[in-house]
């Protein structure tokens, strides 16, 4: 393959490299001169010392680089939609650049805490690696298209929204918010809740997009998923991959800078668990895929708890266990309903491997275990009467629904279990919220 930097995209990437190089050099000189201490407001300051103006020059170069970054990002999404590596690298580089800007601003406003100083340095190094890789790949892949096809932007917005799996994200945000309230034992401050939920939504949505990128060929074989944007080729695989990576990275920067490091680390662990451990490995490797993989969806309430308190306690781990135990009966019920889909796709779900009868029995067993876990909180005096009564009544209802799945053939009872278990989880965490604030 011929290497050339003659395309307009490659030339723009070189300009960006030069701008960021200048930004880095001036930033290093400013740091050695202690310029930040003489320019403490952001984004603009009016210093009375030369070093302060050096800091302002650094911020001006950052603005120039930002304009170039936005330009090349727009160009990539318009002209390089088929190039998986090139589009993803451009998008990741842009997120790293603006993430570093956010970290830099927040470390000034927060008085240079150690975690943000370290994150700023690591992000800068990663940005340079990503930028150099972008220059190399641009020389290999970038081209100037003869014609840019017209795109249906309204449909594309719908498709990108669908990549997030919004209904799943909404349920995960319920558990995240509950963790915030229960951990803090009060309604959280507005901005803490806002940034925590936004970061959580981006992490969950990005993970879902990456999952659909990984499963795009499998999804074509399943009636339930065949119309997803990537499976139906309404979006290119490159767009799905770049979009997912952008959301996941953005979520980390938001949580690390505007919430706290522990919440960001837990969210990152959830992303890795879902994308790598579950999607790439467990889903197609073992009948225990849902059982082990349930840990990914169980992390959001811990993120909320960490956001409110800065640490994890026994109660936070019990919230994790509730979602962890809820996952198998919920998704096994769906697997019964969509048994033919999973057979065609070759996914070793429990009813495919061990049959419906065993799956129905396991749904009932796991439901009993789930209800027992929900009652640990009041037994250990970690929740009050409102939650205890709610958990007991909801638990009896779910056990009855699971018993019907076990006793009644056909898919109607399984579908009811799938739908009701989603509502059950939302109601359990709603009861926790009410109990905590009452």
Secondary structure, DSSP 4 states (H G I P E B T S, - for coil): ------SHHHHHHHHHHHHHHHHHHHHHHHHHTTGGGG--SSS----SSHHHHHHHHHHHHHHHHHHHHHHHHHHHHHH-TT-HHHHHHHHHHHHHHHHHHHHHHHHHHTT--HHHHHHHHHHHHHHHHHHHHHHHHHHHH----S-PPP--HHHHHHHHHHHT-HHHHHHHHHHHHHHHHHHHTSPPPHHHHHHHHHHHHHHHHHHHHHHHHHTHHHHTT-TTTTTSTTTTTSS-HHHHHHHHHHHHHHHHHHHHHHT-HHHHHHHHHHHHIIIIIIIIIITTT-TTHHHHHHHHHTSHHHHHHHHHHSS--HHHHHHHHHHHHHHHHHHHHHHHHTHHHHHHHT---HHHHH-HHHHHHHHHHHHHHHHHHHTHHHHTTSS-HHHHHHHHHHHHHHHHHHHHHHHS-SSHHHHHHHHHHHHHHHHHHHHHHHHHH-
